[in-house]
Amino acid sequence: MLVTVLKTCSEPAGLEKWALAHNVTIVPAIAVGMTFVVPFDGSELAETALARAVEYGRALEEPVAAISVVPERKGYAREKGWIGPDEAFDIDAVIETLREQVKSIAPDATFEYERIREFPPEQRLAGRIERLAQQYDPTVVFLGSDNVGRVVTPLASVGVHVAADNTYDVHIVRQTSPPRLAGLEPHPDFYPDSESDSE
């Protein structure tokens, strides 16, 4: 039977020899627990942030996770554009729509959501999003922003609180155009007008 253990700098001398004798594979600790996380609410810049995470993930061989916190409140759903003015609120349908959006942009990404009954203040909502994100031990959190200094989507001003967490790096996505960084391949299916724009 093959067993996997984590290799750390404090490993005892001769661990590799013991592992060979007992058919044990040693995996470097750096190979686990590194993920790009995208708080996702289905908005245009949330989609762009997810596409950007996929682009960086492919370049750096990092997995991507999209997370959503969905309050069970009609007002919030209308504010986010999840339902129309006279449309009934079906939270399961909203979650499925978010899941399908994530899948269309990042087929290999993990999608995780949390349903909450209340519509909490921004800081508490950000706290729930942070707790979801922390489960993935993220190296980078990708957030959408409409302009310098003001994070608005995917989490409205909730993003300000999420970005304030100093346990991970934050990548602010402000433009819906393809990335211009050399060595970073644009998402092949996300920028339909990019070819015509570059001509």
C-alpha positions as CSV (number, residue, x, y, z in Angstrom):
1,M,0.0,0.0,0.0
2,L,1.3,3.4,-1.0
3,V,1.2,6.1,1.7
4,T,1.9,9.8,1.2
5,V,3.5,12.0,3.9
6,L,4.5,15.6,3.9
7,K,8.1,16.5,3.7
8,T,9.2,19.4,5.9
9,C,12.5,21.0,6.8
10,S,12.4,19.3,10.2
11,E,12.4,15.8,8.7
12,P,14.7,13.3,10.6
13,A,17.8,12.1,8.9
14,G,17.3,9.0,7.0
15,L,13.6,9.6,6.3
16,E,14.1,9.0,2.6
17,K,15.8,5.7,3.3
18,W,13.0,4.6,5.6
19,A,10.4,5.7,2.9
20,L,12.1,3.6,0.3
21,A,12.1,0.6,2.6
22,H,8.4,0.9,3.4
23,N,7.1,2.0,0.0
24,V,6.2,5.5,1.2
25,T,6.1,8.5,-1.1
26,I,7.4,11.8,0.3
27,V,5.6,14.8,-1.0
28,P,7.0,18.3,-0.5
29,A,4.8,20.5,1.7
30,I,4.9,23.3,-0.9
31,A,2.9,21.1,-3.3
32,V,-0.3,21.3,-1.2
33,G,-2.6,24.1,0.1
34,M,-2.0,26.7,-2.6
35,T,-5.1,28.0,-4.4
36,F,-6.3,31.1,-6.3
37,V,-9.7,32.1,-4.8
38,V,-12.3,34.2,-6.5
39,P,-15.3,35.6,-4.5
40,F,-18.0,35.3,-7.1
41,D,-21.5,37.0,-7.5
42,G,-22.0,36.6,-11.2
43,S,-21.3,40.2,-12.1
44,E,-19.2,41.2,-15.2
45,L,-16.1,42.0,-13.2
46,A,-16.6,38.9,-11.0
47,E,-16.5,36.9,-14.3
48,T,-13.4,38.8,-15.4
49,A,-11.7,38.1,-12.0
50,L,-12.4,34.4,-12.4
51,A,-11.1,34.4,-16.0
52,R,-7.9,36.2,-14.7
53,A,-7.5,33.6,-12.0
54,V,-7.8,30.9,-14.6
55,E,-5.1,32.6,-16.7
56,Y,-2.7,32.9,-13.8
57,G,-3.6,29.4,-12.6
58,R,-2.7,27.9,-16.0
59,A,0.6,29.8,-16.1
60,L,1.6,28.9,-12.5
61,E,-0.2,25.5,-12.3
62,E,-2.4,26.6,-9.4
63,P,-5.9,25.4,-8.8
64,V,-8.8,27.9,-8.8
65,A,-11.8,28.0,-6.5
66,A,-14.9,30.3,-6.8
67,I,-16.8,31.1,-3.7
68,S,-20.2,32.7,-3.2
69,V,-22.2,33.8,-0.2
70,V,-26.0,33.9,-1.0
71,P,-28.3,35.6,1.4
72,E,-31.9,34.3,1.3
73,R,-33.3,37.8,0.7
74,K,-35.2,39.1,-2.4
75,G,-33.8,42.6,-2.0
76,Y,-30.2,41.4,-2.1
77,A,-31.0,39.2,-5.1
78,R,-32.5,42.1,-7.0
79,E,-29.6,44.4,-6.1
80,K,-27.2,41.8,-7.5
81,G,-29.2,41.3,-10.7
82,W,-29.9,37.7,-9.9
83,I,-33.7,38.2,-10.4
84,G,-35.9,40.8,-12.1
85,P,-38.1,43.3,-10.4
86,D,-41.2,41.1,-10.5
87,E,-39.5,37.7,-10.5
88,A,-39.9,35.3,-7.7
89,F,-36.8,34.5,-5.7
90,D,-35.7,30.8,-6.1
91,I,-32.4,30.5,-4.2
92,D,-31.6,27.1,-5.6
93,A,-32.0,28.5,-9.1
94,V,-29.7,31.4,-8.3
95,I,-27.1,29.1,-6.9
96,E,-27.3,26.8,-10.0
97,T,-27.0,29.9,-12.3
98,L,-23.8,31.0,-10.4
99,R,-22.5,27.4,-10.6
100,E,-23.1,27.3,-14.4
101,Q,-21.4,30.7,-14.8
102,V,-18.3,29.5,-13.0
103,K,-18.3,26.3,-15.0
104,S,-18.5,28.1,-18.3
105,I,-15.5,30.2,-17.5
106,A,-13.5,27.8,-15.3
107,P,-14.5,24.2,-16.0
108,D,-11.9,22.8,-13.7
109,A,-12.5,25.2,-10.8
110,T,-14.1,24.3,-7.5
111,F,-17.3,26.1,-6.8
112,E,-18.4,26.5,-3.2
113,Y,-21.3,28.5,-1.7
114,E,-22.9,29.3,1.6
115,R,-26.5,30.1,2.0
116,I,-27.4,32.5,4.8
117,R,-30.8,33.6,6.0
118,E,-30.0,37.1,7.1
119,F,-28.7,40.1,5.0
120,P,-25.8,41.1,7.3
121,P,-23.8,44.3,7.2
122,E,-20.9,44.5,4.8
123,Q,-18.3,43.6,7.3
124,R,-20.1,40.5,8.5
125,L,-20.8,39.4,5.0
126,A,-17.1,39.9,4.2
127,G,-16.3,37.8,7.2
128,R,-18.3,34.9,5.8
129,I,-16.6,35.2,2.5
130,E,-13.2,35.3,4.2
131,R,-14.0,32.1,6.1
132,L,-14.9,30.4,2.9
133,A,-11.7,31.6,1.3
134,Q,-9.5,30.6,4.2
135,Q,-10.7,26.9,3.8
136,Y,-8.5,26.9,0.6
137,D,-5.5,28.5,2.3
138,P,-5.3,30.9,-0.7
139,T,-2.1,32.3,-2.1
140,V,-4.0,35.0,-3.9
141,V,-7.6,36.3,-3.8
142,F,-8.8,37.8,-7.1
143,L,-11.3,40.7,-6.7
144,G,-13.1,42.9,-9.2
145,S,-12.9,46.7,-9.1
146,D,-14.3,49.5,-11.2
147,N,-11.6,52.0,-10.7
148,V,-8.6,52.9,-8.6
149,G,-9.2,52.7,-4.9
150,R,-12.8,51.5,-4.9
151,V,-13.5,47.8,-4.9
152,V,-17.1,47.3,-6.0
153,T,-17.5,43.9,-7.5
154,P,-17.8,41.1,-7.1
155,L,-18.8,42.1,-3.5
156,A,-19.7,45.8,-3.7
157,S,-17.9,47.5,-0.8
158,V,-17.7,44.2,0.9
159,G,-14.6,43.8,-1.2
160,V,-12.8,46.5,0.8
161,H,-13.1,44.3,3.9
162,V,-12.0,41.2,2.1
163,A,-9.0,43.0,0.6
164,A,-8.0,44.2,4.0
165,D,-7.1,40.6,5.2
166,N,-3.3,40.3,5.3
167,T,-3.1,36.5,5.3
168,Y,-3.1,36.4,1.5
169,D,-2.2,38.6,-1.5
170,V,-5.0,40.4,-3.4
171,H,-5.1,40.8,-7.2
172,I,-7.4,43.7,-8.2
173,V,-9.1,43.2,-11.6
174,R,-10.3,46.5,-13.0
175,Q,-10.4,45.8,-16.8
176,T,-12.5,43.4,-18.8
177,S,-10.0,43.3,-21.6
178,P,-7.4,40.5,-21.9
179,P,-4.3,40.7,-19.7
180,R,-1.2,42.4,-21.2
181,L,1.4,40.6,-19.1
182,A,4.0,38.8,-21.3
183,G,3.8,35.0,-20.8
184,L,0.2,35.1,-19.7
185,E,-2.1,33.5,-22.2
186,P,-5.6,35.1,-22.4
187,H,-8.5,32.9,-21.6
188,P,-9.4,31.4,-25.0
189,D,-13.2,31.7,-24.6
190,F,-13.7,34.8,-22.4
191,Y,-12.8,37.8,-24.7
192,P,-15.0,37.4,-27.8
193,D,-14.1,40.9,-29.1
194,S,-10.3,40.8,-28.4
195,E,-9.3,39.8,-31.9
196,S,-11.3,42.5,-33.6
197,D,-10.0,45.1,-31.1
198,S,-6.4,44.2,-31.8
199,E,-6.8,44.6,-35.6
